[in-house]
Amino acid sequence: MKHSTSVTVIIGMCFVAIILLSIVGNALVCAVVCRNQNLRSATSYFIVNLALSDLLVTVLCMPVSLVNHVFTGWHLGDLVCKLTSLQGVAIAASAFTLVVIAVDRYRAVMDAMAPKLSGRQSFAIVSFIWVLSFAVMVPHALVLGTAERYHGKDNDTMVICKEWWQSDSHRQANTLVVFLFCYVFPLLTIAILYIRIIIRIGLRQKSFGTEPRTERQRQRQLGYSEKKVTMIRMLILVVVLFALSWLPYHLVILLVDYKQFTPTGIQNVYLYAYPVVHWLGYCNSTMNPILYGYCNRNFRKEF
């Protein structure tokens, strides 16, 4: 065991809680869209893709991380070690899906006459998201592997799972590329699009307020505006929580790979910081279904 019994129990309870919440919540999102034809839009398909990527993180990554944070050494074999790269694939897919949702909402708000995406187009976009996500994480998967090393006063051997880069510069370059492509660029793109959407909605509401309208038209416009504002609020919350959930993880990885810690500091990061930042990142997989149920009337009704 890496930690005392009490700390191990706390880590286990925290991870088991988010595993259960994520499985139930994201499975419900997929089921709701499948059963309700009113929710079968391009945006809903992208939300389902987000839920599927969260389920992938939950099933393949969370249990493995829990075992890794609790036990000393690696006990799951070389194949599972390499499969941990799927965590990065799923996280990248989540980020790219959020960008696609933002673009879809931007088109809908900026040009009400723009043709809606067909099912075939939505499927093509989702396929491209996953291909791109796998491509970004290929270098990481290629260097992951297991090896034995000595540890402790008695020089006992244990198996470890780690990235075996040719040099520190290769490791640092890959970490920076992943940080930029899977975190910084998506968030900047989404932020710019949503800011423009909010400005456009504000201008429309202002212009509607100055135009003479019948009571029925005003009620219809009020309902339309409330629906738009609710949708934007939900999507912004999804993005903000994604940013806050994964920022600590990316910062810790950057600091470790760019050697900003002493050897003792790195040991403490592995023991104490890694479980916390992984758990915070994984919490994002449990938040999205809650946001859908809270902010979207159709999802709330089906839930």
C-alpha positions as CSV (number, residue, x, y, z in Angstrom):
1,M,0.0,0.0,0.0
2,K,1.2,3.5,-0.8
3,H,-0.8,5.2,2.0
4,S,-2.1,4.5,5.4
5,T,-5.3,2.5,5.8
6,S,-7.4,5.7,6.4
7,V,-6.0,7.5,3.4
8,T,-6.5,4.5,1.2
9,V,-10.1,4.2,2.3
10,I,-10.8,7.9,1.6
11,I,-9.2,7.6,-1.9
12,G,-11.2,4.4,-2.6
13,M,-14.5,5.9,-1.5
14,C,-13.9,9.1,-3.5
15,F,-13.1,7.2,-6.7
16,V,-16.0,4.6,-6.3
17,A,-18.4,7.5,-5.8
18,I,-17.6,9.2,-9.0
19,I,-17.4,5.9,-10.9
20,L,-21.0,5.1,-9.9
21,L,-22.3,8.6,-10.5
22,S,-20.6,8.9,-13.9
23,I,-21.9,5.5,-15.1
24,V,-25.5,6.2,-14.1
25,G,-25.6,9.8,-15.3
26,N,-24.0,9.3,-18.7
27,A,-25.9,6.2,-19.4
28,L,-29.1,8.1,-18.6
29,V,-28.1,10.9,-21.1
30,C,-27.6,8.3,-23.9
31,A,-30.9,6.6,-23.0
32,V,-32.8,9.9,-22.9
33,V,-31.7,10.9,-26.4
34,C,-32.5,7.4,-27.8
35,R,-36.0,7.4,-26.4
36,N,-37.0,11.0,-27.0
37,Q,-37.3,12.0,-30.7
38,N,-37.5,15.7,-29.8
39,L,-33.9,15.5,-28.6
40,R,-32.5,13.9,-31.7
41,S,-30.7,17.0,-33.0
42,A,-27.1,17.5,-34.0
43,T,-26.4,19.1,-30.6
44,S,-28.0,16.1,-28.8
45,Y,-25.8,13.7,-30.8
46,F,-22.7,15.7,-29.9
47,I,-23.9,15.6,-26.2
48,V,-24.2,11.8,-26.5
49,N,-20.7,11.7,-27.9
50,L,-19.6,13.7,-24.9
51,A,-21.4,11.2,-22.6
52,L,-19.7,8.2,-24.4
53,S,-16.3,9.7,-24.0
54,D,-17.0,10.2,-20.3
55,L,-18.1,6.6,-20.0
56,L,-14.9,5.6,-21.7
57,V,-12.9,7.5,-19.0
58,T,-15.1,6.0,-16.3
59,V,-14.8,2.3,-17.3
60,L,-11.3,2.2,-18.6
61,C,-9.4,4.8,-16.7
62,M,-10.9,5.5,-13.3
63,P,-10.5,1.9,-11.9
64,V,-7.0,1.7,-13.3
65,S,-6.1,5.0,-11.7
66,L,-7.6,3.9,-8.4
67,V,-5.5,0.7,-8.3
68,N,-2.4,2.7,-9.3
69,H,-2.9,5.3,-6.6
70,V,-3.5,2.7,-3.9
71,F,-0.9,0.0,-4.5
72,T,2.8,0.3,-4.9
73,G,4.0,-0.7,-8.3
74,W,2.0,-1.8,-11.3
75,H,0.0,-5.0,-11.1
76,L,-2.2,-4.9,-14.3
77,G,0.3,-6.0,-17.0
78,D,1.8,-4.4,-20.0
79,L,-1.3,-4.3,-22.1
80,V,-3.4,-2.4,-19.6
81,C,-0.4,-0.1,-19.1
82,K,-0.6,0.8,-22.8
83,L,-4.4,1.1,-22.7
84,T,-4.1,3.9,-20.1
85,S,-3.3,6.2,-23.1
86,L,-7.1,5.9,-23.8
87,Q,-7.6,8.3,-21.0
88,G,-5.9,11.0,-23.1
89,V,-8.0,9.9,-26.1
90,A,-11.3,10.3,-24.2
91,I,-10.2,13.7,-22.7
92,A,-9.3,14.9,-26.1
93,A,-12.6,13.7,-27.5
94,S,-14.4,15.6,-24.8
95,A,-12.5,18.8,-25.6
96,F,-13.0,18.5,-29.4
97,T,-16.7,17.7,-28.9
98,L,-17.2,20.8,-26.8
99,V,-15.6,22.8,-29.6
100,V,-18.0,21.2,-32.2
101,I,-21.0,22.0,-29.9
102,A,-19.9,25.6,-29.6
103,V,-19.6,25.9,-33.4
104,D,-23.0,24.3,-33.9
105,R,-24.6,26.7,-31.4
106,Y,-22.8,29.6,-33.0
107,R,-24.2,28.7,-36.4
108,A,-27.7,28.4,-35.0
109,V,-27.6,31.8,-33.2
110,M,-25.8,33.8,-35.8
111,D,-27.7,32.5,-38.8
112,A,-31.2,31.3,-38.0
113,M,-31.6,30.3,-41.7
114,A,-28.5,28.1,-41.7
115,P,-29.3,24.5,-42.7
116,K,-29.3,22.1,-39.8
117,L,-26.7,19.3,-39.8
118,S,-28.0,16.0,-41.0
119,G,-27.5,12.7,-39.2
120,R,-24.9,11.7,-41.7
121,Q,-23.0,15.0,-41.3
122,S,-23.2,14.6,-37.5
123,F,-21.8,11.1,-37.7
124,A,-19.0,12.2,-39.9
125,I,-18.0,15.0,-37.5
126,V,-18.1,12.6,-34.5
127,S,-16.0,10.1,-36.4
128,F,-13.4,12.9,-37.2
129,I,-13.4,13.9,-33.5
130,W,-12.3,10.4,-32.5
131,V,-9.8,9.9,-35.3
132,L,-8.2,13.2,-34.3
133,S,-8.2,12.3,-30.6
134,F,-6.5,9.0,-31.3
135,A,-3.9,10.7,-33.6
136,V,-3.0,13.2,-30.9
137,M,-2.4,10.4,-28.4
138,V,-0.5,8.0,-30.6
139,P,3.0,9.2,-29.4
140,H,1.9,8.7,-25.8
141,A,0.7,5.2,-26.5
142,L,3.9,4.2,-28.3
143,V,6.2,5.0,-25.4
144,L,4.0,3.5,-22.6
145,G,5.3,0.3,-21.2
146,T,6.3,-1.7,-18.1
147,A,9.7,-2.4,-16.6
148,E,11.1,-3.7,-13.3
149,R,13.1,-1.5,-10.9
150,Y,14.6,-1.8,-7.5
151,H,13.1,0.0,-4.5
152,G,13.4,0.2,-0.8
153,K,16.3,-0.6,1.5
154,D,16.3,-4.3,0.6
155,N,16.4,-3.5,-3.2
156,D,13.3,-5.4,-3.8
157,T,12.0,-5.4,-7.4
158,M,8.7,-4.1,-8.5
159,V,7.0,-3.5,-11.9
160,I,6.2,0.1,-12.9
161,C,4.2,1.5,-15.8
162,K,5.6,4.7,-17.3
163,E,6.4,6.6,-20.5
164,W,9.8,5.7,-21.9
165,W,10.8,8.7,-24.0
166,Q,14.1,9.0,-25.9
167,S,14.9,12.2,-24.0
168,D,13.4,14.8,-21.7
169,S,13.0,17.2,-24.6
170,H,10.7,14.7,-26.4
171,R,8.6,14.2,-23.2
172,Q,8.4,18.0,-22.7
173,A,7.4,18.6,-26.3
174,N,4.6,16.0,-26.2
175,T,3.3,17.3,-22.9
176,L,3.2,20.9,-24.3
177,V,1.5,19.7,-27.6
178,V,-1.2,17.8,-25.7
179,F,-1.7,20.8,-23.3
180,L,-2.2,23.2,-26.2
181,F,-4.3,21.0,-28.5
182,C,-6.5,19.4,-25.9
183,Y,-6.9,22.3,-23.5
184,V,-5.7,25.7,-24.4
185,F,-6.8,25.9,-28.1
186,P,-10.2,24.3,-27.5
187,L,-11.0,26.6,-24.6
188,L,-9.9,29.7,-26.4
189,T,-12.1,28.8,-29.4
190,I,-15.1,28.0,-27.3
191,A,-14.7,31.2,-25.2
192,I,-14.6,33.4,-28.3
193,L,-17.6,31.7,-29.9
194,Y,-19.7,31.9,-26.7
195,I,-18.8,35.6,-26.1
196,R,-20.0,36.4,-29.6
197,I,-23.2,34.4,-29.1
198,I,-23.9,36.2,-25.8
199,I,-23.3,39.6,-27.5
200,R,-25.6,38.7,-30.4
201,I,-28.4,37.5,-28.0
202,G,-28.1,40.7,-26.0
203,L,-28.3,42.8,-29.1
204,R,-31.4,40.9,-30.3
205,Q,-33.2,41.3,-27.0
206,K,-32.4,45.0,-27.0
207,S,-33.8,45.4,-30.5
208,F,-36.9,43.4,-29.7
209,G,-37.5,45.6,-26.7
210,T,-37.7,48.7,-28.9
211,E,-39.9,47.3,-31.6
212,P,-43.8,47.6,-31.3
213,R,-45.2,44.1,-30.9
214,T,-48.5,42.4,-30.0
215,E,-48.7,40.6,-26.6
216,R,-48.7,37.2,-28.3
217,Q,-45.5,38.1,-30.2
218,R,-43.9,39.4,-27.1
219,Q,-44.7,36.1,-25.2
220,R,-43.4,34.0,-28.0
221,Q,-40.2,36.1,-28.2
222,L,-39.8,35.9,-24.4
223,G,-40.1,32.1,-24.5
224,Y,-37.6,31.9,-27.4
225,S,-35.1,34.1,-25.6
226,E,-35.4,32.2,-22.4
227,K,-34.8,28.9,-24.2
228,K,-31.7,30.3,-25.9
229,V,-30.3,31.8,-22.7
230,T,-30.9,28.5,-20.9
231,M,-29.1,26.5,-23.6
232,I,-26.1,28.9,-23.6
233,R,-26.0,28.9,-19.8
234,M,-25.8,25.1,-19.8
235,L,-23.1,24.9,-22.5
236,I,-21.0,27.6,-20.8
237,L,-21.2,25.7,-17.5
238,V,-20.1,22.6,-19.2
239,V,-17.0,24.4,-20.6
240,V,-16.2,26.2,-17.4
241,L,-16.3,23.0,-15.4
242,F,-14.3,21.2,-18.0
243,A,-11.6,23.9,-17.7
244,L,-11.5,24.0,-13.9
245,S,-11.6,20.2,-13.6
246,W,-8.6,19.5,-15.8
247,L,-6.5,22.6,-15.2
248,P,-4.8,21.3,-12.0
249,Y,-4.0,18.0,-13.8
250,H,-2.3,19.8,-16.8
251,L,-0.4,22.2,-14.5
252,V,1.0,19.3,-12.4
253,I,2.0,17.3,-15.5
254,L,3.7,20.4,-17.0
255,L,5.6,21.2,-13.8
256,V,6.7,17.6,-13.4
257,D,7.9,17.1,-17.0
258,Y,9.7,20.5,-17.0
259,K,11.5,19.5,-13.8
260,Q,10.1,22.2,-11.5
261,F,10.3,19.9,-8.4
262,T,13.1,18.4,-6.4
263,P,13.3,14.6,-6.2
264,T,11.5,14.6,-2.9
265,G,8.9,17.0,-4.3
266,I,8.2,14.7,-7.2
267,Q,7.8,11.8,-4.8
268,N,5.2,13.8,-2.9
269,V,3.5,14.8,-6.1
270,Y,3.1,11.1,-7.1
271,L,1.8,10.2,-3.7
272,Y,-0.5,13.1,-2.9
273,A,-1.1,15.5,-5.8
274,Y,-1.7,12.9,-8.5
275,P,-4.7,11.2,-6.8
276,V,-6.3,14.6,-6.2
277,V,-5.8,16.1,-9.7
278,H,-6.9,12.8,-11.3
279,W,-10.0,12.8,-9.1
280,L,-10.8,16.4,-10.0
281,G,-10.4,15.7,-13.7
282,Y,-12.6,12.6,-13.4
283,C,-15.3,14.6,-11.6
284,N,-15.9,16.3,-14.9
285,S,-17.4,13.0,-16.2
286,T,-20.0,13.2,-13.5
287,M,-20.9,16.8,-13.9
288,N,-22.2,17.0,-17.5
289,P,-25.3,14.8,-16.9
290,I,-26.2,16.9,-13.9
291,L,-25.9,20.1,-16.0
292,Y,-28.2,18.6,-18.6
293,G,-30.8,17.7,-16.1
294,Y,-30.6,21.1,-14.3
295,C,-30.5,23.5,-17.3
296,N,-32.4,21.6,-20.1
297,R,-36.2,21.2,-19.6
298,N,-36.5,18.2,-22.0
299,F,-33.6,16.4,-20.3
300,R,-35.1,17.2,-16.9
301,K,-38.5,15.9,-17.9
302,E,-37.0,12.6,-19.2
303,F,-34.8,12.2,-16.2
